[in-house]
Amino acid sequence: LNMYGDLFSGLILGNAEGFTLADGTKIEKQKVEKIQTFEIGYKGQLLPNRLFLDANAYYNISTDFLSPVTVVGVTTARGDTPIDQVQSGYGAFGGLVATYINFGKVNTYGADFGVNYYFNDNISLDLNYSYFNYSVDENDMENDFNKDGEVNDLDILVNAPKNKLSLGLNYASDKWFGTIFMRWVEAYNYYSSFQIASETKPGWTYRGTPIVENARSTDAWNYGPLGGFVNVDIGLGYNITDYLTLSGQVTNLFDSEVREFTASPFIGRLYSAEVKFKF
């Protein structure tokens, strides 16, 4: 907050009425993003009391797609109101505008699968898989959000992994209970407003700076893509009595480099123990 305090003192956020920029460009007021969705799914038992399946696939057609918050320029008016009447003393930047913008057409699609299998009353297996992707017409310049003459990943900022998978083995009896849980998240590039987490992209720039992994970007350090890890957790517990339970967990057993947020450190191995007493 302290680092960006002076910057945001001159920053106008929002786009409810539209803006007029200093060069005469009109930034239209926001429209509601429109989505047409086609979905099919199934949920039921494939083997009675043994195998359960929950699966679905979807296809979304989005128009008036909403961009992330982005700085678009210096404004002279919001709607029909001069900017100095909207925010007096609006800072050294003179009414710099950061806003959402409607643009282009984006299709997103994917599928989710969940399987639960019960070997017996004590042991079960959980499997979950998600796939997500998008398509956009690269020849349609309405999809060129950053106006660099090319439609690519820097225009359609989906910021999500294509593939995710988790697998869990669970045990429960009157006294003992435990689980082994594995999660895989495919590596993916992330660009949003001031934040970046991307592999090196030769010839590409983001907010005026070449995209280079493990290097300084315009506003933050680019530590590289998010995801790209396999994480294993284990837990074991024992019901000492009907009222007293002792358990322990190890999160990220193999100390993988787990990072799921920009500008955050890797999450390493974590041990925890718990004593639970029921009244």
N, C-alpha and C positions, 0 to 999 in steps of 0.2 A: 504494500500500500504506500509506503513512504517513497519507494523508487518511482512509482508512477503517479504520485500525487500531483506534481506540477503539470504533467502531461494532461491528466484528465480534468484539470481545472479549466481547460479551454476546449473540452471535447463535448459535442452535442450528440447524445445518443437517441436512437429511435427514428421512426419514419411513419408516424401516424397521419401526418398531413402532407408529406412530401417536402422536398427542399429545392431551392434554387442555388446553384453554386456560383462562385465568383466569376467563372468564365461563361455564365449564362446557361449551363447545362441543367436540365430539369431531372431531378430524382423523384420519380413518382411515389405516391404513398403506397404502402404495402397492401398486397392482396392476400387473401387466404389461399394457401397452397391447396391445389385440388388433386385428389388421388383417386384413381379407379383401381379397385383391387379384385383380383380373381384368385380364389383359394379353394383347394380341395384337401380333404384330410380323412383320416380313419383313426378310431380309437376303440380298442376292444381286446378280447382274449383270443389268442391263437391256440393256446392249450389251456383248458380249464384249470384255474388255480395255479398255473405254472408260468405261462409265457404271456406277457401283456405288451401291446404295441400302441404307441401314440405317434402318428406320422402326419405331416402336412406339407404342402407345397403352395407357394404363392407367387403372384406376379402383380406388381404395382406400376401404374402409369401415372407419373406426377407431372403436372403442368404448373406454371407460376412457381417453380421450385425456389425455395428460400435459401439464400447464401448464408454463410457464417457472418458474424459481425465484421465489417471491413471499413477502413477509412476511405472515403470517396472524394474528399476535397474540402475546401473552405466554403462555407455557406453565407449567403447574404440574406436569405429569407427562409422561414419555415411556413409552408403554405402561402398565404397572402400577407403574413406578418413579418416586418423587418426583423432580422435576427437580434439586433440590439434591444428590441422590445420583448423578445422571448427570454433572453438571458443577458442581463446587464453585466458589464465587466467580465466578459466571457474569456478572458485570459489572453496570453501572448499569441496563441495560435489563431485568434480571431474567428472563432466559430467553426473549428475543424469538425467534420461530420464523420461519425462511425455509425453504420446502420446495416440493417438487413436489406437485401435487394431481391426482388422477384426476377427470375430469368429462366429461359430455356425449358427443356423437357427432358426428364430423366426416367428411365425404367429400372426398377429394382426387382430382383427375384431371388428366391432361395427355397430352402427346405429344412425341416427339422424332424429328427427321428429320435424316439425314446423307446428303449426296450428294457423291461424288467423281467428277470427270470428267477424263479424260486426253486432251488435244488431240493430243499426240504423246509421244514418249519424254522430252521435255524440259519440257513445260508441263502443269500440272495445276491444277484448280480444286476447292476444298473449300467446301461450304456446309453449315452446321448451324443448326438452328432448334429451340427448345424452348418449349413452352407449358405453363403450370401454373396451376391454379385450385382452388378449393374451394367446397363448399356446406355449409350448416348450417341446421337448422330454427330460425328466429328466434322461433318461438312456443313452443319447448320451453325452459322456464326451467332445465332441467338444464345447458343450454349457457351460462347466465349466470354465467360464472366470477367476475367481479368483484362480483356481487350488487348491481348498480345498477338492476335491474328491466328491463333491455334487453339483447338479444343483438346484438352488433355486432363490428366488427374488433378492439375492445379485449378481447374475450373469447377469440376464436380467433386467436392470434398466429402466423400462418403465416410472415410475414416473408420473403417471396420475390417476385421479379418475375414477372409473368404471362408476359412475352415476352422471349426472348433470341435474338439472331441473330449469326452470325459468318460471314465470307466471306474466303477466302484464295486468292491467286493465287501459284503456286510455279513456280520455274524452276531447273533443274539440268542441268549439262553436265559434261564432264570437268574443265573449268577453273572456270567461273563457276557461282554459285548465288545465289538471292535469293528474297525473298518480300514480298508486300504483304498485310497482314492487317487486316481491319476487324471491330470488335465493337460491337454495340448492345445495351444493357441498359435495359429500360423502367424508369422511375422507380417506386419503391414505398416505402410507409411501413413503418417498423420500430419495434416496441415489444417490449422484453424486459427484465424485471426493472428495473434502474436505468437502462437505456439507452432513448433515444428518438431517432428521426430521421423526422420527419413534416411533411407540409404542414399549414397552419393548418386546424383543424377547429372551426368556430364552435359553441359550446355544449358541446364535448367537453372532458373533463379526463383527465389521466393522472397517477396517483399524487397526486391532489389539486390539480394545477396545470393551468390552461387550456392546450390544445395550440395553440401559436403558433410558426410557423416563424421561425427566426433570433431566438429569445428564450430566456431562461432557463426550464428546466423544473425539476421538483422536485430532481433529483439531478445533472443535467448540462445542458449547453447543447444546444438543439435546432437543428441546422444545416439541417434540412429533409430531404426524402426522399433515400434512397440511390439509386444507379443514375441513370437519366436522361441518359445520355451516349452518344456515338459516339466510339470510340477507333480510331485508325489507327496501325499499327506497320509499319515497313519494315526490311528487312535485305538486305545485299549482301555476298558473299564471293568470294574467289578462291583456288584451290588453286595456290600458287606451284610447289610440287613435290609428290611423293607424301607428303612428310613435313611440309611447312610450309603452313599456311593462314592467310590474313589475312581478317578480316571486320569489319563494322561494323553497328550497329543504331541506329535512332531509335524509341524507344517514346513513344507519344502524340504523333505528328507534329504535330498541329494544336493541341496544348496545351489539350485539352478539360479540363473540370473533372470529373475522375474521382474519385469517392468511393464506396467499397464497404463501409466499416466506420463504425460510429458513433464520434463524437468523434475522428475522424481527419482530417488535412488533405487537401486535394485533391492528387492525384498529377499533377504537371505533366510537361512534356517531359523525356525522359532520353536522353542520348547515351552510347553505349558502343562500345568497340573491343576486338578480341580477336586475339591472335596465338597460334596453336595449333601445337605441334610434336609429332609422333608419334615415339616411340622404337621 
